[in-house]
Amino acid sequence: MQALSLLEPGILRTVTVPDTLAPGPGEVLIRVHRVGVCGTDLHAFKGHQPFFNYPRILGHELGVEVLTIGADVTNVAPGDRCAVEPYLNCGRCIACRCGKPNCCTDLNVLGVHIDGGHREQLVVPAAKLHPSRTLSFDQLALVETLGIGAHAVERAALVPGESVAVIGTGPIGLSVIQFALAAEARVIALDINAPRLAFCRERLGLVADDLIHTPGITDVAARLAALTDGDMPTAVFDATGNPASMAAAFSYPAHGGRLIFVGLFRGDVSFHDPDFHRRELTLMSSRNARPDDFRRILKLIESGRIDTTPWITHRAHLTAVPDHFPTWADPATGVLKAMISL
């Protein structure tokens, strides 16, 4: 079977891998139809992704079809279309026992820690498949992206009417905005990329005054204060994975507010401790998503309450991906979400 492997930073090659074996008990053989490209893939391509080793078959945002089921599988059947929850957890550690499989102590994420979906077929645990009778493979491949934002907003425990700032409006930032709006929060979006801010206005309904193009602002904190009558946002999400942005974000939450890091990078973040204590800030990380997030998102897309169709700005077949990936990894090219077909 042919697969696309990231051999080292910047080098994607077609390789031959063993044909997929028949699924064992509790497993399913799936056919991959769509793979979304996310920041994790692009950071790995550039050599900046934490928790990553080379070579690796990328691909964790998957829209798939069930081919064959193993013994004891009852939640899906051959022919079902599914989103894949790519977080393979142990089920035994303290996090798993506490209902937090997304941060399992021995977590393996498809396409990150183990080989993923840049190939026609693979075997996955049946419990990690979430079927839908109506959604397209494109839609199913974007469920995981939405799950990241859904979980981050859940972590923040937003309440209606509070002012929220979201730094970074790539797909992860957009997913945070979607669920912050669903929580009836007032959202202020910040980005260095003007077209992405325009997308937030045109597609998500954010008002122009609540869009901050940061290169044109000398004092971002002062702008946030002006937009919130001096209060500052009570919740700030940083979805950039940029160390300078994450360090600066400590200045943005209100007294008693929260700062949620959705993005990550390979390195340390520092902050001014007296100011952190003076405002009694709550600092959170948000990793991956939980099974309930996938089920909730499927219902939201099926009902039409969330439409990810405009997110897909670029497409390619798997065989053409090595030619496209360097362009997709350049923010100046305007890629919001690239979708790979097989």
N, C-alpha and C positions, 0 to 999 in steps of 0.2 A: 504494500500500500504506500502511496506517495503522501508525504507530509511536508510542511514548511517549518524549518527549524531556524531559530536565532542562534547561530553558532557562537557568536561573540558580538559585542556592541557594534552595530552598523552592518552586520553581515547576516542576511537572510538567504537560505539556500533550500532548494527542494531536495529532500532526502527520502530514502526508502526505509520504511519501518515494517516490522512483522505484521502480517494480517491480524486483524482483531479476532480474538478467540471468542468462543461461545460464552455467554454470561453464566456466572455461577448463581447459587441461591441468593436471592435478594438483589440481584444485579440485572441490568438491562443493556442490551446492545443498541446504540443510537446511531442514526445517520445525521451528520451535521449539515445543515442547510445555510445558516447565516452565522457570522461571527462579528460582533461589534468590536471596534478598536477603541481602547480607552487610554487614559493617561498612564496607567500601569504598563501597558504595552509600549507606549512611546518612550517612557522613562527607561524601560529595559533596553530598548533599541539604542538609546543614547548612553547607556551604561550607568544610569543614575538610580536604578530601582533598588530599594532595600529588600531584604529577604529573597534574593534572587541569585540563581546560579546558571551558568552556561555550560553546554548548549541547552536550549529549552524550546519545545514546541509551544508557542503562545496560544492564546484563545480561551477566554473564560466567560465572555458574554455570548451565550449560545442560544440559537433557535434550532431545535432538533426534532427529528421524527423517530419514534420507537420502531425498531426493526424486530427484535426478539427479546422475550422476557425469560428470566431464569425462574427456578422453582421458588414458590412462596411469594411471588410478586402479585399484588392485587390492586395497586393504586393506578397502574397504567396498563395499556394493551397495545399490541402491534398496530401501527398506523396513527397512534396519538401524536399530536404536536405538543411540544413541551418547552418551557423555559427550564434552564438548568441552574440549580443552586450549586455553585462550584466550590463550596467550602467543605472539604472532607474532614470531618472532626472525629475524635476518638470515641466520644460518648461516655467516657469514664472519668475524665479529669474534673477538677473543682469547677471550672467554667461550664463544662457540659452539664454537670450535675445541677448547676444553678440556673440552667436554661439559657446559657450564653454560648452556644456552639460557635458563634462567629469569632470568638476569641479563645478557642480551644488551645490548650498548652502545646498540643502536637498537631496544629492545624496544617493541612496541605490544601492549597488552592490550585485548582486546575489552571494551567498556563503560567503559573508563578513558581510554586514549589515542585510541582510535578507536571508532566506534559499535558497540554490542553487540546483545544479543538481545531487547530489549523491542520486538519486531516479529515478524511471522509467519515470515518467511523471510530468509535471508542466505547468502552464499557464503563458504566457509572453505577453507583448504588441507586436502586429504584427510589429510595426515600428522597433523593436529591432532584427528582423530576417533578415539575409542576405543570400539569396539562391544561390546555384550553381548547374548547371546541370551536372557537370563532376567531382567534387571533392569528395573524400572519406570522411567518418566521421572522420578518423584520421586527415586528412588535415584541415577539417572545425574546429576541436577542437583546432587547433594551430593558427588560425587566430587572436584570441585575444592577444596571446603572441606577435605575430609580430606587432600588433597594438601599443603596448607599445613602441617598438623601433621606429616605424614609426613616432609616435607623438613626441617623444623626439628629433629625428633628425630634424623634421620640426621646432620644437621650436628653435633649435640651428641655423637654417638657414645656413647650410653648403654650401660652394662654392667649385667647383672643384679644386683639387690640394692642399687644406689645410691639415695640419697634425692634426689628431684627435687621442686622447687616450681614450680607453674604459677600465675601471677598473671593472673587474668581467666578466667572460665569461660563466655564466650560461645562461639559455634560454633568459632572458631579455637582458643581455649583447650581446648575439648572435644576437638578433633581432636588437639591435642598430647597431652592426657591419654590418648586411645585408643592412640596409638602408644608413649607412654612405658610404659603398662601392657603392651603387646605386647612391649616390650623387657625386661620383668620388673623394672622399676624400682618403688620405693615412691614413690607420688605424694602430695604435699601440695598441696591446692588453696586458693587465696586469692581472695576476691571481696568487693565491697561489697554484692552482691545475694544475700540469703539463699535465695530460691527456686532460684537457679542452683546454689548449693552443695548444696541438698537433691536436685536432679537428679543431681549427681555421686554422691551416696550411694545414691540409689534405682536409678539406671540404669547407673552405671559401677562400682558396688561399692566406692567409697572409704569407709573407716571414718570414723565421726563425729569421732574425735580428730584426723584429718588434714584437716579442713575448718576453715579460718580465716575467720570473718566479720570482715573488717578494721575496720569501724566500731566494733566492740566491744572492740578490742585497742589498748591504749596503746603497746605496744612489740612490733611485729611480729617484729623480729629476735630478741628474747628468747623469743618463743613458738616460733619456728623452732628456736632453740637447744635449747629444752626438748624438742621433738619428736625431735631428732636426737642426743640425749645430748651436747649441747654442740658437735657437729661442724659443724652447719649443712649445708644441702643442697649436694651437689656440682655440681648443675646447676640453674639457675633460668631459667625461661622467662617473659618478660613479654609477654602477648598483649593488653594493654590499649590500646596506642596513646595512653596518657595520660602527659604529661611528668612529672608529680609521681610517679606510680607508677614510671616508668622510672628516674628519678633515685634514688628510694629503693631500687630493686632492687639497686644496687651494694653495699648493706650485707648482702645475704642469702646470697651464695655462700660456701662453705667456702674455707679456704686451698687454693690450687691448683685452685679450681673454675672453672666457666664460667657466663657470663651470656649468654642468647640473646634478642635482641629480635626477636619475631615481629610485633608491632604497630609502627606508625610514626605520626608526626605531623609537622605543618609547624613545625619549629623545631629548636633545639639542645638536646642533653642534656649536662649537666656532671657531673663526679664529682671526689671528693677524690683527687688523684693519689698522695700518699704511701700512703694505705690501699689503693688499687688495686695499687700495686707491692708493698706489704708482703705481700699475699696472693697475688701472682702470678696474678691473675685472667686468664682468657681471655674476651674480649668478642667476640660474634658477632652479625651480622644474619642473618636468614633471609628470602629473598624468593621468593615463588611456589613452584613445584614443578617437577620434571623429568618427562619422558615415562615413565620407569620407575616413578615414583610412581603415575601413573594406572593403569598396567597391574597393578601390585601391589594397589592398592586395589580395583579391579574384582574380582579374584580373592577378596579378603577378604570383600567384600560378598556375592558369589555363593555363597561357602561358608558364609555365616551367621556368620562370626567377628566381623563388625562389623554392627550394626543401627542405622541412622540414623533409622528410622521415628519414634521418640519425639522427635526433635529438632524436627520440624515442628509448631509451635504455632499458626501463623496462616496463612490462605490467602485469596487473592483472585484474581479474573480481572483480566487486564491493564487492562480498561476501568475497573475500580474502584480501581486502585492509587493515583491521585492523592488519593482520599479517605482511603486507609489509611496512606499513607506518613508523614504527620506523627505518627500514633500509633505506628507501628513504630519511628520514630526516637527515641521517648521510652523509656529503659530502665525507667521506673517501670511501664510497661504490661505487663511480663512477657514480651515477645517474645523467644523464643530463636532460632527460624528461621522466617521467613515464606517461603511458596512461592507463586509467581505462575503461573497457568495461562493458556494461549492456546488 
